[in-house]
Amino acid sequence: ILDNWKYHKSKVASYWLVKLDSTKQRKVLDIVRTNVRSALQRIWREPDVESLHLYRLFNRIFNRLLWSHGQGLWNCFSNTGSSWETIFSKSSEVVSPQELQCCRRLVQLCRDCLLVVYKFVSESRGSLMGLSPEWDDTRYWNAVSRSCLTALSRWKVS
């Protein structure tokens, strides 16, 4: 998709910003949220990840990416900057360089997840009917999630 971005850009934008309602957008990002939460629990051996500073930062980012009906995530596809980073510059909260790097990787995961879901839906349906009844079908959503997780599992953390 990124190799032919000029062709796909308007289709991905229409899919994310128009065809998916806020609940479906949240489901896409929840794929990343759930897996990041699980990874943090394993890494820090902490069952209550909500107490971790990094996880609280991640939650702020997820909210920012869903801001203005998904415009926050869509802005991450442009080369004009990272609007999600402004949540830290406007706050007195201290964010270490390592935490900021983790946040950047999280945003990249969310971008990748959207592209994987877009690709899965376009290939499996032959069209991008974001309002299709399959979004309410657990089996369909599980297939979308599995497809996305398979692609995300190849993602390397440096």
Disulfide bonds with the S-S distance in Angstrom:
none
